[in-house]
Amino acid sequence: MQKDAVERLGLRQLLLEPELLSSVEPDVSLVGTLVSLSRAIPERTRETARAVVRKVVEDIERKLADRLLAAVHGAIDRSRRTSRPRLSDVDWNRTIRKNLRHYQPDQRTVVVQDLVGNSRRSRQASLRDVVLLVDQSGSMAESVVYSAVLGASLASLKAVDTKLVVFDTEVVDLTEQLKDPVDLLFSTQLGGGTDINRAVAYGQSLVRRPTDTVMVLISDLYEGGVARELQRRVRELVQSGVTVVVLLALSDSGTPAYDHELAAKLSELGAPAFACTPDRFPDLLATALRREDVGAWAEQSGIPVGR
């Protein structure tokens, strides 16, 4: 089937000749194509194909990784802030700024009335859990690429425990491969059917601390499984305290074709559904980590929530 796709798409010569492949301007779309046809790429072209994919991955990291990490750090620091910290946990810079209005000119000192600091947690414990469930059906290729790169960036943070799961009719946990998004991408199998309910069931099994968990389902919602069962699971997750967000796409290509009815039902259950560009994902995730209203954030950002 993949060889047939190569022929029909006119990519045979491109995949057979490393020199030709290396001369093509790499982009996310090309990466999606190479990953989807990875098993049809001849041995002599594989290293060139990986180099092309790595170049795009590194470009995405340069553009988005710092913003993502800063947004996540800021969200977690803000959520941990407390007005009754232990002395060793006081943030003196913030405390002084907050109490400047109590400055005593005669004594040339600031009278501290309000302390600002961080609540103490075990250094070994992550502060938040993020579960990314990524639909790897053919229409979601660009979203898979961005999810792999952003997931790898999140995995570098000790304060966040990140899981990345891809699915079609089967569910595959690729968390152990988050250290290298290129290896991760070549482990996916783009194309095939979709069983979202099965993927969410697996994601549900990963939840340890509901109120400290953000689950992001990235799918166009064309469910090949049991839609009613999917809705029940999402309802249970939301009611337990998990922040659930449905991204109809994580790409620069705009809102794709998607199941409008299912998107509306999930939004009504408290899991807002909308498309998101990669450059907005850091702010989206920060909003979710702060346990703020993600649907309201989307509307304020001019992003229509699924209906």
N, C-alpha and C positions, 0 to 999 in steps of 0.2 A: 504494500500500500504506500509506504514512504517513497519507494523508488518510483512508483507511478506519479506521486505528487511532485517529485523532482522533475520528471519529464514534463508534466502538464504546466508547471510554473516556469519552465524554461531555465531552471537553475542547474541543470546537469553540468554544463561547461564550467560554471562558477565553482561548483563543489569539487570537480575533478582537477582543477588547476589551482594549486596554492598561490601562484603568482597573480592570477586574476582575482582571487578572493582577497588577497592582501591589498590590492589596488582599489577596492571598493570603499567608499566612505561609510564607515560603520555607524549605525544608529540602533535605537531600540527595536525598530521593526525588523532589521536584519538579524539581530540577536534572537528575536522570537522565531524567525524562520530557521536559523541554524539549529536552535535548540529543538524545535519540533521535528527537524529532519536529521537529528544527530546520528541516528542508527544507520542512515543511508550515506553518511559522509565517508569517503574512502580513507584508508589509513594514512596515506601520504598527505592528506589535507587536514587531518584532525588537529594537529598542533597549530596550524594557521587559523583554523576556526576558533580554537580556544583563545588565541591571541586577539582575534577580532572581538570576541565576547569580553575578554578582560579589559580591553581598551574602553569599551562602552561602560562597563561596570565601574571602572576607575573614574570616568568622567561624571557619572551619576554621583559617586561618592564625593567628589570634589564640590559638586554643586549643592548637595543636600545633607551630607553627613554631619557637618558642624552645626547646621541649623537644627537638625533633628535632635542631636545630643544636648544642645543648649536649651531647647524647648522642654525636653524631658527633665533635665536637671532643674530647670526653673519651676516646673510644675510640681515636682516631688519636694523641693525645698520649701515651696510655698505651703504645700499640704502638711508638711511636718512642723511648720512654725507654731510656736506656743508662747503664751504670755506668762507661763509659770515654769520656766526651764530651771534645771539644776544649775548651780553656779558655773560648773565646768562646761555647760552647754549654752551659755549666754553668747549671743552674737552682739559684741560690743559696738561694732560700727552701726548696725541697725538700731540698737538700743539708744545710742547717743543721738542719732538723727531724729528718732521718735520723740526724744525728751528735750530737744533744743528749745522748745517753747517755755521750758522751766528753767532756762538759764538765769542765774543770779549775778548781775553785773558787779555788785558790791563784793561778793565773795569770789567772783571770777570762777564759777563752777556751775555745773549742771546738776540739778536735783533730779535723780532718777525716780520716777513714779511708776514707769511701765518697763518691764524687762521683755526682750525679744530673744528667742532662742529656738533651738530645734529639739523636738521630742527624741528621746533616746531609743534606739533600736539595736539589736544585736548586729555587730559588724558583718557577721556571716549571712544574715538574712536579707533577702531582697525586699525592697519596700513595696514593689508593685509586680504583678504578673501580667504579661501581655501574651495573648494567644492569637496568632494570625492563621486563619483558615483560608486557603487560597484555591479557588477553582482553577484547574489546569485544562479545562476544555479549550478547544482551538481558538474561540473568540476572545479568550482572556490572556493571550500571549504577552501583550505589553504589560498587563497588570502583574503577571508572574515575574517578569524581569524586575520591575520596580520593587515588588514585595521581597524578593530575594536580597536585593541590595540594602533596602531599608531595614529588613529583618536582621541582616548581618551587622549593621551599625548598632542596632538596639542591643544585640547580643554582647556587644563589647562593654556594656554598662553593668556594673555589679549591682546597682540599685534596682535593676529591672530584670526579672527572669522571663526570657523570651522563648516562646515555642513557635515553630513554623510547621504547618501541616498543609500538604497539598492533597487535592482529591479530584477524582472523576467519579467512576462507580466504585473505586477502591480509595482507601485512605492511607496516606504514607506520611509518617512523621519524619521530617528532615532536620529536626532541631540539631542533631549532632553534626550536621554539615554547614551550620551557619558561620563557621570560621572562614569559609571560602565560598563566596557567592557564585563563583564560576563553577566549582564542583557541584554546588547545589543545583544550579540551573541545568547542568548536563545530567542530573539525576531525575529531572522531571520528565513527564511523558505527555507533552501537549497534545490535546485532541481526545476524542472519546466521549463517553456519556457523562452524566452528572448525577450524583446522589448527595444532595446538600444535607439532608436529614442525617445521613450516616456520618458525615463529616462533623456536624454540630454535636452529634452524640459523642463522638470521640473527644471533641473539644470540651464538652461538659465533664468528661471523665478526668480532664486535666485540672479542673478548678479545685484549688485547695482553700483559698480565702476569697470568697465571693465579693466582698466589698472592696478588696484590693486588686480585683482582676478586671482587665479590659479585654474583651474578645472582639476581634475585627474579622468579620466574614466578608471576603472579597469575591463576589459572584454576580453574574447577571440574572440569577434567580430562576433560570429555566430548570426547574426541578424535575429530575427523572425518578426521584424517590417518592416518599409519602409526604406531600405538602402539609397535610393536617398534623401529622406527627412532628414535622419541623416546627410548625407554629407552637405546638405544645411545649417543645423543648425550649424555644426562645422565651416563651412566657415564664417558664420555670427559672431560667437563668436570670431574667430581669427581676423577677420577684425575690430571688435569693440575694440580690444586690450586685450582681455582675453588670458592668457597663457593656452593653452589646451595641456595636455599630455595624451597619451593612454598607459596604462600598460596592456600588454597581460596577465600578471600574476604578483602578488606580493608574491613571494614564493621562497623557496629554491630548488624547484623541476626542475628548468630550464624552457626553453621556451616550452609552451604547444602546442597542436594542436590549430591552430587559422585560421581565414579567411585571407589568405595572400593578396588577391585582395583588400579587404576593408582596411586592414592595410596600404597597399601601397597608396591607395587613400587618406586616412586621413593624412598620412605623407606628401603627396604632398600639402595638404591644409594648412599645417603649424602646424599639431597636430602630432608630432612624435610618432610612435607606436613601443614599444619594451617591452620585459620582464625585470623585475627588481627584484633582491633579496632584502629582507628586510634590510640587512646591508648597501645597497647602497641608500636606499630611502632617508635618511637625506641629503646626498649630492645632490641628484636629486632635492629634494624640495627646497633646498637652491639656487640651480642654477635657478630654475623657479621663486622664489621670487625675485631674483636679476634681473629678466627679461633678462637673458642671453640665449643663444641658447642651448636648452635642447637636440636637436638632435645632435649637435656637441659634447656636453658633453658625450652623450651615445657612440658615435663613438670613442671618445678619451679614453673612459673607456673600449673599446673592446666589447661593446654591439651592436649587429647588429640591426639597425632600420628596422621596418617592411617593407617588400618589397615582 
